[in-house]
Amino acid sequence: MRTTTARAYPNIALVKYWGKADEELILPAAGSLSLTLDHFETTTTVVPAPDAETDVLELDGALADAGQTDRISTFLDHVRDLAGRDDRVLVRSRNSVPTGAGLASSASGFAALATAAAGAFDLDLAPRDLSRLARRGSGSACRSIPDGIAVWHAGDDASSFAETVPAPDMRMIIVTVNRARKAVSSREAMRLTAATSPFYSGWVSSTEDYLEQMVAACAAGDFTRIGEITESHALRMHGLIQSTVPPIRFLNPTSHAIFDAVAEARESGIEAYSTADAGPNVAVIVRPHDAEALAEKLSGFGDVRVVGPGPGAHLLTAADAVP
Ligand code: PMV
């Protein structure tokens, strides 16, 4: 074993994942598609601790709580199974955004951990197998293994991984409305939606349909169609989530105001489309030449950042280890 450091970036889905076909293997009920960003990275170092009795997690310089530590330990058990070893490890992880605030920190977190742990345990995994491994930590993490725009295939354990697909260049404006940790985790909220929403089966079948159209729009470089599907699918997901019993709402009045401002910008000739994950923050896709002007228009709603397509998860050199 060796000490290994990896870096990964969050991804924001343009066709969303909401609901599992298998809770243990983390297989999605439908496929999804996302953009991996070039900002908000997580850097994670895995240090072998062969004499320790438990794994230890340090998150942003502080010892993590028992719940967070258990979650990574369960994931590391899977890595240990693959490696045929039972060594414990010390995991030091740094996020450049607050954990659990709906900015996909679980995606960058588990993509970085999967990459660093696979290195530490000397697993020589093909990219699709690394994506499958990251999926076991947090479903959306499998989409942060490949670069840029990635499709995550629904399927069985062997076929459910993410890979890059051809797509036109675009920018994303992240409008951070609220940095607080969300009240319900996506994992728990998803489970409740699948168990209680009368719209769930329609959501699953229509998502597969949208995904097929989205992959075709990406291949054709059709930004307008990509945008229309992105905004429509995001609103459909939030509608679905609100139909959970008892209801769950992630968007707040500011989030809705941003969706409205983006629709107004469209009327005035800046073509842009909104989406939002399990939180109030909004991500807006836009053509590269319109990004700065639109970011300026949205700056009154919160902290605004223009980001682009980013690299997949990768190993760093020892000099970059998280202290
Ligand atoms: O992988 P999780 O459990 O963090 O769930 C991600 C859920 C959404 O971000 C809301 C949608 C998505 O496809 O990323």
Boltz pocket constraint, residues with backbone or C-beta under 6 A from the ligand:
constraints:
  - pocket:
      binder: B
      contacts: [[A, 11], [A, 12], [A, 13], [A, 15], [A, 16], [A, 17], [A, 18], [A, 32], [A, 104], [A, 106], [A, 107], [A, 138], [A, 139], [A, 140], [A, 141], [A, 186], [A, 187], [A, 276], [A, 277], [A, 278]]
      max_distance: 6.0
